[in-house]
């Protein structure tokens, strides 16, 4: 800015002749000098920035942008990461459920839930006694939702308490190889997602409020149904005055002394459940045990011999396991739980003379595949981990084969005919879940075994089967005993090859041949059984007239 311009700006054409004019003029002059200096520095700094960024290499500029973006995204990711693990989330959600339903204060918990699939939707109202003294009455299920109820039951979802954190945790803990992910859903929700391997469930998730870990949503991914969404619409606590008492079962009558009278009329005895109701209750108990892997060899018996109840009894190793099973079985109508721990059973028995200790005979020796195992796994820890995994999968295959055999023997054609549609579909899924798990574990076992055996013998794990099994049986009931026999033989052979035995390396060729035959035959029969139990196969068996001509 030149002197003339400053002069025109600062000095008006006819300045007032006042005593302070000189002071005002000098102050304005000083202000303009500061503005000019500031503008000069600004132009200089702008020129420097422009020159710096125009002369910098494009690669360095891109790297700088990526670095800044990465830092920003890292801080955003850190802020979005939840502060709890999957196990902690489920434990706190289960505690939240327990606290809300067992406060000891009178009242009724009211919950409204929507269950939705890709093709249907239903809204259900639930009423629960906060003191746990009265059970809600069971309600009939609409025909179009009976298949969904059966599938959710086997998936570990209680139809009468679908947002239960305890049932989700029980299903989660049952999975042998699950993958968990915890993420934030909005600002106030946490979601745990569990991917399953084997069985009829692909994936499940549970969403809770972050402030109190109250479950508000659950999703289940099923192969035949797709995604099932269970969402809480309303949750509140009501007084008993605001609730229809007929929604609950009546309280058990108390026995009080009554005066003798010639006109006293004895109360009518309670009506006994029908044979079909007991059969349905037994099946529900078996599903509850299945969701906790309690049908794979524990000393538990489910008996339907009584005329008025189904009794679940047995010896349990620990108090925690006993409480877990009792919690899953409680609430099933007509089911009585009579479980004891080993310690409780021992203390209840009268003292007897001490039994002299027997001397155990240990079988010494090395596994037949000792050299191959050392060659493939020089590290002892790696070798032990591999052998343990092979034996675990072999044990699991055999355990589920035994569970299938027990179901096949328990539910004859006459028993299946007595079940209603929900019962048949539930048994359908229970059997299919066992078959899916067997196939998944057998596949893993076959893969691990082949990685070592194939280097020693010409093993063909993908063989179509030997000449003795050219075609599979038409009836699924005939396949199950054959699968059990093959699983037992495979288990014995795997144990001889991979665990310590008295066999020598001379047995290796014979054991490898036996293993190949067992793998091929079991693979064939499992594929055949999987086809036989696909879809509602028990409904087809109960109504054969509808299974032809399709």
ZIURLIN-V278340 format. One record per residue. N is the residue number from 1. RES is the residue in one letter. PSI is psi in radians with two decimals (NA if undefined). OMEGA is omega as a letter, one per 40 degrees, with the letter a starting at -180 (999 if undefined). NEAR is the number of other ideal C-beta (glycine too) atoms within 8 Angstrom. Layout:
# ZIURLIN-V278340
n=N res=RES psi=PSI omega=OMEGA near=NEAR
n=N res=RES psi=PSI omega=OMEGA near=NEAR
This chain:
# ZIURLIN-V278340
n=1 res=X psi=2.21 omega=a near=5
n=2 res=X psi=2.98 omega=a near=5
n=3 res=X psi=-0.66 omega=a near=5
n=4 res=X psi=-0.71 omega=i near=6
n=5 res=X psi=-0.75 omega=i near=8
n=6 res=X psi=-0.69 omega=a near=11
n=7 res=X psi=-0.74 omega=i near=8
n=8 res=X psi=-0.58 omega=a near=7
n=9 res=X psi=-0.64 omega=a near=7
n=10 res=X psi=-0.56 omega=a near=9
n=11 res=X psi=1.98 omega=i near=7
n=12 res=X psi=2.89 omega=a near=4
n=13 res=X psi=-0.73 omega=a near=3
n=14 res=X psi=1.40 omega=a near=4
n=15 res=X psi=2.53 omega=i near=7
n=16 res=X psi=2.46 omega=a near=5
n=17 res=X psi=1.45 omega=i near=4
n=18 res=X psi=2.89 omega=a near=5
n=19 res=X psi=-0.51 omega=a near=3
n=20 res=X psi=0.05 omega=a near=6
n=21 res=X psi=-0.72 omega=a near=10
n=22 res=X psi=-0.73 omega=a near=6
n=23 res=X psi=-0.75 omega=i near=7
n=24 res=X psi=-0.73 omega=a near=8
n=25 res=X psi=-0.79 omega=a near=10
n=26 res=X psi=-0.62 omega=i near=8
n=27 res=X psi=-0.74 omega=i near=8
n=28 res=X psi=-0.67 omega=i near=9
n=29 res=X psi=-0.76 omega=i near=10
n=30 res=X psi=-0.71 omega=i near=8
n=31 res=X psi=-0.76 omega=i near=8
n=32 res=X psi=-0.58 omega=i near=12
n=33 res=X psi=-0.70 omega=i near=8
n=34 res=X psi=-0.73 omega=i near=8
n=35 res=X psi=-0.72 omega=a near=8
n=36 res=X psi=-0.76 omega=i near=9
n=37 res=X psi=-0.75 omega=i near=8
n=38 res=X psi=-0.73 omega=a near=8
n=39 res=X psi=-0.62 omega=i near=8
n=40 res=X psi=-0.79 omega=i near=8
n=41 res=X psi=-0.66 omega=i near=8
n=42 res=X psi=-0.77 omega=i near=8
n=43 res=X psi=-0.64 omega=i near=8
n=44 res=X psi=-0.78 omega=i near=8
n=45 res=X psi=-0.71 omega=i near=8
n=46 res=X psi=-0.72 omega=i near=8
n=47 res=X psi=-0.68 omega=a near=8
n=48 res=X psi=-0.78 omega=i near=8
n=49 res=X psi=-0.74 omega=a near=8
n=50 res=X psi=-0.74 omega=a near=8
n=51 res=X psi=-0.68 omega=a near=8
n=52 res=X psi=-0.79 omega=a near=8
n=53 res=X psi=-0.32 omega=i near=8
n=54 res=X psi=-0.42 omega=a near=6
n=55 res=X psi=-0.20 omega=a near=5
n=56 res=X psi=2.62 omega=a near=8
n=57 res=X psi=2.52 omega=a near=5
n=58 res=X psi=-0.64 omega=a near=6
n=59 res=X psi=-0.75 omega=i near=6
n=60 res=X psi=-0.66 omega=i near=8
n=61 res=X psi=-0.75 omega=i near=10
n=62 res=X psi=-0.71 omega=i near=8
n=63 res=X psi=-0.69 omega=i near=8
n=64 res=X psi=-0.72 omega=i near=8
n=65 res=X psi=-0.77 omega=i near=8
n=66 res=X psi=-0.69 omega=i near=8
n=67 res=X psi=-0.80 omega=i near=8
n=68 res=X psi=-0.75 omega=i near=8
n=69 res=X psi=-0.68 omega=a near=8
n=70 res=X psi=-0.72 omega=i near=8
n=71 res=X psi=-0.76 omega=i near=8
n=72 res=X psi=-0.80 omega=i near=8
n=73 res=X psi=-0.61 omega=i near=8
n=74 res=X psi=-0.78 omega=i near=8
n=75 res=X psi=-0.64 omega=i near=8
n=76 res=X psi=-0.74 omega=i near=8
n=77 res=X psi=-0.71 omega=i near=8
n=78 res=X psi=-0.68 omega=a near=7
n=79 res=X psi=-0.51 omega=a near=6
n=80 res=X psi=-0.19 omega=a near=7
n=81 res=X psi=2.30 omega=i near=7
n=82 res=X psi=2.73 omega=a near=8
n=83 res=X psi=0.15 omega=a near=3
n=84 res=X psi=2.66 omega=i near=8
n=85 res=X psi=3.01 omega=a near=7
n=86 res=X psi=-0.77 omega=a near=11
n=87 res=X psi=-0.71 omega=i near=6
n=88 res=X psi=-0.70 omega=i near=8
n=89 res=X psi=-0.80 omega=a near=16
n=90 res=X psi=-0.67 omega=i near=14
n=91 res=X psi=-0.75 omega=a near=9
n=92 res=X psi=-0.59 omega=i near=11
n=93 res=X psi=-0.70 omega=i near=16
n=94 res=X psi=-0.70 omega=i near=11
n=95 res=X psi=-0.65 omega=i near=9
n=96 res=X psi=-0.76 omega=i near=14
n=97 res=X psi=-0.80 omega=a near=13
n=98 res=X psi=-0.72 omega=a near=9
n=99 res=X psi=-0.67 omega=a near=8
n=100 res=X psi=-0.50 omega=a near=9
n=101 res=X psi=-0.13 omega=a near=10
n=102 res=X psi=0.89 omega=a near=9
n=103 res=X psi=-0.36 omega=a near=7
n=104 res=X psi=-0.28 omega=i near=5
n=105 res=X psi=2.48 omega=i near=6
n=106 res=X psi=2.64 omega=i near=6
n=107 res=X psi=3.06 omega=a near=9
n=108 res=X psi=2.26 omega=i near=13
n=109 res=X psi=2.16 omega=i near=15
n=110 res=X psi=2.26 omega=i near=13
n=111 res=X psi=2.31 omega=i near=11
n=112 res=X psi=2.26 omega=a near=12
n=113 res=X psi=2.45 omega=i near=13
n=114 res=X psi=2.25 omega=i near=12
n=115 res=X psi=2.11 omega=a near=13
n=116 res=X psi=2.39 omega=i near=10
n=117 res=X psi=-3.05 omega=a near=12
n=118 res=X psi=-0.34 omega=a near=5
n=119 res=X psi=-0.15 omega=a near=3
n=120 res=X psi=2.85 omega=i near=8
n=121 res=X psi=2.48 omega=i near=7
n=122 res=X psi=2.46 omega=i near=9
n=123 res=X psi=2.32 omega=a near=9
n=124 res=X psi=2.50 omega=i near=9
n=125 res=X psi=2.31 omega=i near=7
n=126 res=X psi=2.39 omega=i near=12
n=127 res=X psi=2.24 omega=a near=11
n=128 res=X psi=2.40 omega=i near=9
n=129 res=X psi=2.13 omega=a near=12
n=130 res=X psi=-0.47 omega=i near=14
n=131 res=X psi=-0.16 omega=i near=8
n=132 res=X psi=0.34 omega=a near=6
n=133 res=X psi=-0.54 omega=a near=5
n=134 res=X psi=2.36 omega=a near=8
n=135 res=X psi=2.47 omega=i near=8
n=136 res=X psi=2.60 omega=i near=12
n=137 res=X psi=2.49 omega=i near=8
n=138 res=X psi=2.56 omega=a near=5
n=139 res=X psi=2.63 omega=a near=4
n=140 res=X psi=2.60 omega=i near=3
n=141 res=X psi=2.33 omega=i near=9
n=142 res=X psi=2.56 omega=a near=7
n=143 res=X psi=-0.66 omega=a near=6
n=144 res=X psi=-0.25 omega=a near=5
n=145 res=X psi=0.04 omega=i near=10
n=146 res=X psi=-0.70 omega=i near=12
n=147 res=X psi=-0.67 omega=a near=8
n=148 res=X psi=-0.73 omega=i near=12
n=149 res=X psi=-0.76 omega=a near=11
n=150 res=X psi=-0.75 omega=a near=13
n=151 res=X psi=-0.70 omega=i near=14
n=152 res=X psi=-0.63 omega=i near=12
n=153 res=X psi=-0.82 omega=a near=13
n=154 res=X psi=-0.47 omega=i near=14
n=155 res=X psi=0.08 omega=i near=12
n=156 res=X psi=0.20 omega=i near=11
n=157 res=X psi=2.11 omega=i near=12
n=158 res=X psi=2.07 omega=a near=8
n=159 res=X psi=-0.53 omega=a near=9
n=160 res=X psi=0.01 omega=i near=8
n=161 res=X psi=1.13 omega=a near=8
n=162 res=X psi=-0.34 omega=i near=13
n=163 res=X psi=0.37 omega=a near=12
n=164 res=X psi=2.17 omega=i near=10
n=165 res=X psi=-0.53 omega=i near=15
n=166 res=X psi=-0.73 omega=a near=10
n=167 res=X psi=-0.63 omega=i near=13
n=168 res=X psi=-0.77 omega=a near=15
n=169 res=X psi=-0.69 omega=i near=12
n=170 res=X psi=-0.76 omega=i near=13
n=171 res=X psi=-0.74 omega=a near=14
n=172 res=X psi=-0.81 omega=a near=13
n=173 res=X psi=-0.34 omega=i near=7
n=174 res=X psi=-0.47 omega=a near=9
n=175 res=X psi=2.29 omega=i near=11
n=176 res=X psi=-0.68 omega=a near=7
n=177 res=X psi=1.53 omega=i near=6
n=178 res=X psi=2.83 omega=i near=10
n=179 res=X psi=2.05 omega=a near=6
n=180 res=X psi=2.54 omega=i near=10
n=181 res=X psi=2.25 omega=i near=7
n=182 res=X psi=2.27 omega=a near=12
n=183 res=X psi=2.81 omega=i near=9
n=184 res=X psi=2.45 omega=i near=11
n=185 res=X psi=1.63 omega=a near=7
n=186 res=X psi=-2.76 omega=a near=5
n=187 res=X psi=-0.26 omega=a near=4
n=188 res=X psi=0.21 omega=a near=6
n=189 res=X psi=2.59 omega=i near=12
n=190 res=X psi=2.41 omega=a near=14
n=191 res=X psi=2.24 omega=i near=13
n=192 res=X psi=2.25 omega=i near=12
n=193 res=X psi=2.26 omega=a near=11
n=194 res=X psi=2.10 omega=i near=13
n=195 res=X psi=2.22 omega=a near=8
n=196 res=X psi=2.74 omega=i near=11
n=197 res=X psi=2.11 omega=a near=8
n=198 res=X psi=2.78 omega=a near=10
n=199 res=X psi=-3.05 omega=a near=9
n=200 res=X psi=-0.09 omega=a near=12
n=201 res=X psi=2.24 omega=i near=12
n=202 res=X psi=-0.77 omega=a near=7
n=203 res=X psi=2.56 omega=i near=11
n=204 res=X psi=2.71 omega=i near=16
n=205 res=X psi=2.66 omega=i near=11
n=206 res=X psi=2.24 omega=i near=14
n=207 res=X psi=2.32 omega=a near=11
n=208 res=X psi=2.75 omega=i near=16
n=209 res=X psi=2.37 omega=a near=9
n=210 res=X psi=-0.51 omega=a near=8
n=211 res=X psi=-0.64 omega=a near=5
n=212 res=X psi=0.05 omega=i near=5
n=213 res=X psi=0.55 omega=i near=14
n=214 res=X psi=2.19 omega=a near=11
n=215 res=X psi=2.33 omega=a near=16
n=216 res=X psi=-0.22 omega=a near=10
n=217 res=X psi=2.55 omega=i near=13
n=218 res=X psi=2.42 omega=i near=14
n=219 res=X psi=2.57 omega=i near=11
n=220 res=X psi=2.24 omega=i near=13
n=221 res=X psi=2.00 omega=a near=10
n=222 res=X psi=2.47 omega=a near=12
n=223 res=X psi=-0.71 omega=a near=5
n=224 res=X psi=-0.36 omega=a near=5
n=225 res=X psi=-0.59 omega=a near=10
n=226 res=X psi=-2.53 omega=a near=7
n=227 res=X psi=2.22 omega=i near=9
n=228 res=X psi=2.16 omega=a near=14
n=229 res=X psi=2.26 omega=i near=11
n=230 res=X psi=1.98 omega=a near=14
n=231 res=X psi=2.36 omega=i near=9
n=232 res=X psi=2.21 omega=i near=11
n=233 res=X psi=-0.65 omega=a near=7
n=234 res=X psi=2.57 omega=i near=7
n=235 res=X psi=2.15 omega=i near=8
n=236 res=X psi=2.91 omega=i near=6
n=237 res=X psi=2.19 omega=a near=7
n=238 res=X psi=2.75 omega=i near=10
n=239 res=X psi=2.78 omega=a near=8
n=240 res=X psi=-0.46 omega=i near=9
n=241 res=X psi=-0.42 omega=a near=4
n=242 res=X psi=0.09 omega=a near=6
n=243 res=X psi=2.47 omega=i near=11
n=244 res=X psi=2.05 omega=a near=4
n=245 res=X psi=-0.34 omega=i near=6
n=246 res=X psi=-0.15 omega=i near=5
n=247 res=X psi=-0.21 omega=a near=8
n=248 res=X psi=2.71 omega=i near=11
n=249 res=X psi=2.58 omega=i near=7
n=250 res=X psi=2.67 omega=i near=5
n=251 res=X psi=2.61 omega=i near=6
n=252 res=X psi=2.37 omega=a near=4
n=253 res=X psi=2.37 omega=i near=5
n=254 res=X psi=2.46 omega=a near=4
n=255 res=X psi=1.88 omega=i near=3
n=256 res=X psi=2.50 omega=a near=4
n=257 res=X psi=2.33 omega=i near=3
n=258 res=X psi=2.54 omega=i near=5
n=259 res=X psi=2.46 omega=i near=4
n=260 res=X psi=2.41 omega=i near=4
n=261 res=X psi=2.51 omega=i near=5
n=262 res=X psi=-0.38 omega=a near=3
n=263 res=X psi=0.13 omega=a near=4
n=264 res=X psi=2.39 omega=a near=7
n=265 res=X psi=2.16 omega=a near=4
n=266 res=X psi=2.38 omega=i near=4
n=267 res=X psi=2.62 omega=i near=5
n=268 res=X psi=2.41 omega=i near=4
n=269 res=X psi=2.63 omega=i near=4
n=270 res=X psi=2.57 omega=a near=4
n=271 res=X psi=2.45 omega=a near=4
n=272 res=X psi=2.58 omega=i near=6
n=273 res=X psi=2.67 omega=i near=9
n=274 res=X psi=2.91 omega=i near=6
n=275 res=X psi=-0.64 omega=i near=6
n=276 res=X psi=-0.72 omega=i near=9
n=277 res=X psi=-0.70 omega=i near=10
n=278 res=X psi=-0.65 omega=i near=14
n=279 res=X psi=-0.69 omega=i near=13
n=280 res=X psi=-0.73 omega=i near=12
n=281 res=X psi=-0.71 omega=i near=14
n=282 res=X psi=-0.73 omega=a near=12
n=283 res=X psi=-0.70 omega=i near=13
n=284 res=X psi=-0.69 omega=i near=12
n=285 res=X psi=-0.71 omega=i near=14
n=286 res=X psi=-0.65 omega=i near=12
n=287 res=X psi=-0.74 omega=i near=12
n=288 res=X psi=-0.73 omega=i near=11
n=289 res=X psi=-0.64 omega=a near=15
n=290 res=X psi=-0.68 omega=a near=13
n=291 res=X psi=-0.30 omega=i near=13
n=292 res=X psi=0.25 omega=a near=12
n=293 res=X psi=0.50 omega=a near=7
n=294 res=X psi=0.13 omega=i near=9
n=295 res=X psi=0.39 omega=a near=10
n=296 res=X psi=0.49 omega=i near=10
n=297 res=X psi=-0.11 omega=i near=4
n=298 res=X psi=2.71 omega=a near=8
n=299 res=X psi=1.25 omega=a near=6
n=300 res=X psi=2.30 omega=i near=13
n=301 res=X psi=2.33 omega=i near=7
n=302 res=X psi=1.99 omega=a near=11
n=303 res=X psi=2.40 omega=i near=9
n=304 res=X psi=0.54 omega=a near=8
n=305 res=X psi=-0.36 omega=i near=4
n=306 res=X psi=2.80 omega=a near=9
n=307 res=X psi=-0.24 omega=a near=3
n=308 res=X psi=0.03 omega=a near=6
n=309 res=X psi=2.87 omega=i near=9
n=310 res=X psi=2.23 omega=a near=14
n=311 res=X psi=2.22 omega=i near=11
n=312 res=X psi=1.97 omega=a near=17
n=313 res=X psi=2.79 omega=i near=9
n=314 res=X psi=3.04 omega=i near=10
n=315 res=X psi=2.26 omega=a near=9
n=316 res=X psi=2.53 omega=a near=14
n=317 res=X psi=-0.82 omega=a near=6
n=318 res=X psi=2.81 omega=i near=7
n=319 res=X psi=-0.69 omega=a near=6
n=320 res=X psi=-0.75 omega=i near=6
n=321 res=X psi=-0.68 omega=i near=9
n=322 res=X psi=-0.78 omega=i near=12
n=323 res=X psi=-0.64 omega=i near=8
n=324 res=X psi=-0.78 omega=i near=10
n=325 res=X psi=-0.74 omega=i near=16
n=326 res=X psi=-0.68 omega=i near=10
n=327 res=X psi=-0.65 omega=i near=8
n=328 res=X psi=-0.51 omega=a near=12
n=329 res=X psi=-0.50 omega=a near=13
n=330 res=X psi=2.42 omega=a near=7
n=331 res=X psi=-0.23 omega=i near=6
n=332 res=X psi=2.10 omega=a near=10
n=333 res=X psi=2.42 omega=i near=8
n=334 res=X psi=0.19 omega=a near=10
n=335 res=X psi=2.22 omega=i near=14
n=336 res=X psi=2.30 omega=a near=7
n=337 res=X psi=2.12 omega=i near=9
n=338 res=X psi=1.13 omega=a near=7
n=339 res=X psi=2.48 omega=i near=13
n=340 res=X psi=2.59 omega=i near=12
n=341 res=X psi=2.83 omega=i near=12
n=342 res=X psi=-0.67 omega=i near=9
n=343 res=X psi=-0.74 omega=i near=6
n=344 res=X psi=-0.72 omega=a near=8
n=345 res=X psi=-0.66 omega=a near=10
n=346 res=X psi=-0.73 omega=a near=7
n=347 res=X psi=-0.42 omega=a near=6
n=348 res=X psi=-0.32 omega=a near=6
n=349 res=X psi=2.52 omega=i near=7
n=350 res=X psi=2.65 omega=a near=3
n=351 res=X psi=2.40 omega=i near=3
n=352 res=X psi=2.92 omega=i near=6
n=353 res=X psi=2.51 omega=a near=3
n=354 res=X psi=2.39 omega=i near=4
n=355 res=X psi=2.22 omega=a near=5
n=356 res=X psi=2.43 omega=a near=4
n=357 res=X psi=2.47 omega=i near=4
n=358 res=X psi=2.65 omega=i near=4
n=359 res=X psi=2.13 omega=a near=4
n=360 res=X psi=2.44 omega=i near=4
n=361 res=X psi=2.05 omega=a near=4
n=362 res=X psi=2.38 omega=i near=4
n=363 res=X psi=2.05 omega=a near=7
n=364 res=X psi=2.86 omega=i near=5
n=365 res=X psi=-3.14 omega=a near=7
n=366 res=X psi=2.71 omega=i near=6
n=367 res=X psi=2.65 omega=a near=13
n=368 res=X psi=-0.45 omega=a near=13
n=369 res=X psi=0.44 omega=a near=12
n=370 res=X psi=-0.87 omega=a near=9
n=371 res=X psi=-0.76 omega=i near=7
n=372 res=X psi=-0.65 omega=i near=11
n=373 res=X psi=-0.74 omega=i near=14
n=374 res=X psi=-0.67 omega=a near=9
n=375 res=X psi=-0.72 omega=a near=7
n=376 res=X psi=-0.51 omega=a near=10
n=377 res=X psi=1.42 omega=a near=8
n=378 res=X psi=-0.55 omega=i near=6
n=379 res=X psi=2.17 omega=a near=6
n=380 res=X psi=-0.65 omega=i near=5
n=381 res=X psi=-0.73 omega=i near=6
n=382 res=X psi=-0.71 omega=a near=9
n=383 res=X psi=-0.76 omega=i near=13
n=384 res=X psi=-0.73 omega=i near=8
n=385 res=X psi=-0.69 omega=i near=8
n=386 res=X psi=-0.85 omega=a near=12
n=387 res=X psi=-0.74 omega=i near=12
n=388 res=X psi=-0.69 omega=a near=8
n=389 res=X psi=-0.72 omega=i near=9
n=390 res=X psi=-0.79 omega=a near=13
n=391 res=X psi=-0.60 omega=i near=12
n=392 res=X psi=-0.77 omega=i near=8
n=393 res=X psi=-0.66 omega=i near=13
n=394 res=X psi=-0.72 omega=i near=13
n=395 res=X psi=-0.74 omega=a near=9
n=396 res=X psi=-0.71 omega=i near=12
n=397 res=X psi=-0.80 omega=a near=15
n=398 res=X psi=-0.69 omega=a near=12
n=399 res=X psi=-0.76 omega=i near=10
n=400 res=X psi=-0.53 omega=i near=13
n=401 res=X psi=-0.71 omega=i near=14
n=402 res=X psi=-0.70 omega=i near=11
n=403 res=X psi=-0.70 omega=i near=12
n=404 res=X psi=-0.74 omega=a near=15
n=405 res=X psi=-0.71 omega=i near=11
n=406 res=X psi=-0.69 omega=i near=9
n=407 res=X psi=-0.74 omega=a near=13
n=408 res=X psi=-0.66 omega=i near=11
n=409 res=X psi=-0.61 omega=a near=5
n=410 res=X psi=-0.74 omega=a near=7
n=411 res=X psi=1.63 omega=i near=7
n=412 res=X psi=3.06 omega=i near=6
n=413 res=X psi=-0.64 omega=i near=6
n=414 res=X psi=-0.70 omega=i near=6
n=415 res=X psi=-0.74 omega=i near=10
n=416 res=X psi=-0.66 omega=a near=13
n=417 res=X psi=-0.49 omega=i near=7
n=418 res=X psi=-0.38 omega=i near=8
n=419 res=X psi=2.56 omega=i near=14
n=420 res=X psi=-3.06 omega=a near=7
n=421 res=X psi=-0.75 omega=i near=8
n=422 res=X psi=-0.75 omega=a near=12
n=423 res=X psi=-0.77 omega=i near=11
n=424 res=X psi=-0.72 omega=i near=14
n=425 res=X psi=-0.61 omega=i near=15
n=426 res=X psi=-0.79 omega=i near=14
n=427 res=X psi=-0.65 omega=i near=14
n=428 res=X psi=-0.98 omega=a near=14
n=429 res=X psi=-0.60 omega=i near=13
n=430 res=X psi=-0.78 omega=i near=14
n=431 res=X psi=-0.77 omega=a near=12
n=432 res=X psi=-0.60 omega=i near=11
n=433 res=X psi=-0.76 omega=i near=12
n=434 res=X psi=-0.78 omega=a near=12
n=435 res=X psi=-0.76 omega=a near=13
n=436 res=X psi=-0.69 omega=i near=12
n=437 res=X psi=-0.71 omega=i near=12
n=438 res=X psi=-0.80 omega=a near=15
n=439 res=X psi=-0.69 omega=i near=11
n=440 res=X psi=-0.75 omega=a near=11
n=441 res=X psi=-0.67 omega=i near=14
n=442 res=X psi=-0.68 omega=i near=13
n=443 res=X psi=-0.76 omega=i near=8
n=444 res=X psi=-0.71 omega=i near=9
n=445 res=X psi=-0.78 omega=a near=13
n=446 res=X psi=-0.72 omega=a near=11
n=447 res=X psi=-0.79 omega=a near=9
n=448 res=X psi=-0.73 omega=a near=12
n=449 res=X psi=-0.74 omega=a near=15
n=450 res=X psi=-0.52 omega=a near=10
n=451 res=X psi=-0.41 omega=i near=8
n=452 res=X psi=-0.74 omega=a near=12
n=453 res=X psi=-0.65 omega=a near=14
n=454 res=X psi=-0.44 omega=i near=10
n=455 res=X psi=-0.28 omega=a near=7
n=456 res=X psi=-0.63 omega=a near=9
n=457 res=X psi=2.75 omega=a near=10
n=458 res=X psi=1.31 omega=a near=4
n=459 res=X psi=2.36 omega=i near=12
n=460 res=X psi=1.45 omega=a near=7
n=461 res=X psi=-0.31 omega=a near=13
n=462 res=X psi=0.34 omega=a near=4
n=463 res=X psi=2.63 omega=a near=10
n=464 res=X psi=-0.02 omega=i near=4
n=465 res=X psi=2.71 omega=a near=9
n=466 res=X psi=-3.11 omega=a near=8
n=467 res=X psi=-0.32 omega=a near=4
n=468 res=X psi=-0.31 omega=a near=5
n=469 res=X psi=1.34 omega=a near=10
n=470 res=X psi=-0.70 omega=a near=5
n=471 res=X psi=2.63 omega=a near=3
n=472 res=X psi=2.76 omega=i near=11
n=473 res=X psi=2.67 omega=a near=7
n=474 res=X psi=-0.49 omega=a near=5
n=475 res=X psi=2.25 omega=a near=7
n=476 res=X psi=-0.49 omega=i near=11
n=477 res=X psi=-0.48 omega=i near=6
n=478 res=X psi=-0.44 omega=a near=9
n=479 res=X psi=-0.64 omega=a near=14
n=480 res=X psi=-0.83 omega=i near=13
n=481 res=X psi=-0.65 omega=i near=9
n=482 res=X psi=-0.70 omega=i near=10
n=483 res=X psi=-0.66 omega=i near=15
n=484 res=X psi=-0.80 omega=i near=12
n=485 res=X psi=-0.75 omega=i near=8
n=486 res=X psi=-0.66 omega=i near=12
n=487 res=X psi=-0.69 omega=i near=13
n=488 res=X psi=-0.80 omega=i near=10
n=489 res=X psi=-0.72 omega=i near=10
n=490 res=X psi=-0.70 omega=a near=15
n=491 res=X psi=-0.75 omega=i near=12
n=492 res=X psi=-0.73 omega=a near=8
n=493 res=X psi=-0.76 omega=i near=12
n=494 res=X psi=-0.70 omega=i near=14
n=495 res=X psi=-0.72 omega=a near=11
n=496 res=X psi=-0.60 omega=a near=13
n=497 res=X psi=-0.60 omega=a near=15
n=498 res=X psi=-0.21 omega=a near=11
n=499 res=X psi=2.99 omega=a near=9
n=500 res=X psi=2.11 omega=i near=7
n=501 res=X psi=3.10 omega=i near=11
n=502 res=X psi=0.14 omega=a near=5
n=503 res=X psi=2.71 omega=i near=9
n=504 res=X psi=3.04 omega=a near=5
n=505 res=X psi=-0.29 omega=i near=7
n=506 res=X psi=-0.38 omega=i near=5
n=507 res=X psi=-0.14 omega=a near=10
n=508 res=X psi=-0.78 omega=a near=12
n=509 res=X psi=-0.75 omega=i near=8
n=510 res=X psi=-0.70 omega=i near=7
n=511 res=X psi=-0.67 omega=i near=13
n=512 res=X psi=-0.72 omega=i near=13
n=513 res=X psi=-0.73 omega=i near=9
n=514 res=X psi=-0.69 omega=i near=10
n=515 res=X psi=-0.76 omega=i near=15
n=516 res=X psi=-0.75 omega=a near=13
n=517 res=X psi=-0.75 omega=a near=9
n=518 res=X psi=-0.75 omega=i near=12
n=519 res=X psi=-0.77 omega=a near=14
n=520 res=X psi=-0.78 omega=a near=14
n=521 res=X psi=-0.75 omega=a near=13
n=522 res=X psi=-0.67 omega=i near=13
n=523 res=X psi=-0.75 omega=a near=14
n=524 res=X psi=-0.85 omega=a near=12
n=525 res=X psi=-0.60 omega=i near=14
n=526 res=X psi=-0.71 omega=i near=13
n=527 res=X psi=-0.71 omega=i near=9
n=528 res=X psi=-0.78 omega=a near=11
n=529 res=X psi=-0.67 omega=i near=14
n=530 res=X psi=-0.68 omega=i near=11
n=531 res=X psi=-0.66 omega=a near=7
n=532 res=X psi=-0.58 omega=a near=12
n=533 res=X psi=0.20 omega=i near=11
n=534 res=X psi=2.46 omega=a near=7
n=535 res=X psi=-3.02 omega=a near=4
n=536 res=X psi=1.23 omega=a near=9
n=537 res=X psi=-0.51 omega=i near=11
n=538 res=X psi=-0.58 omega=i near=12
n=539 res=X psi=-0.64 omega=i near=12
n=540 res=X psi=-0.65 omega=i near=11
n=541 res=X psi=-0.65 omega=a near=10
n=542 res=X psi=-0.47 omega=a near=9
n=543 res=X psi=1.26 omega=a near=8
n=544 res=X psi=-0.35 omega=a near=8
n=545 res=X psi=-0.35 omega=a near=5
n=546 res=X psi=-0.06 omega=a near=7
n=547 res=X psi=-0.01 omega=a near=8
n=548 res=X psi=2.73 omega=i near=6
n=549 res=X psi=0.30 omega=i near=2
n=550 res=X psi=NA omega=999 near=3
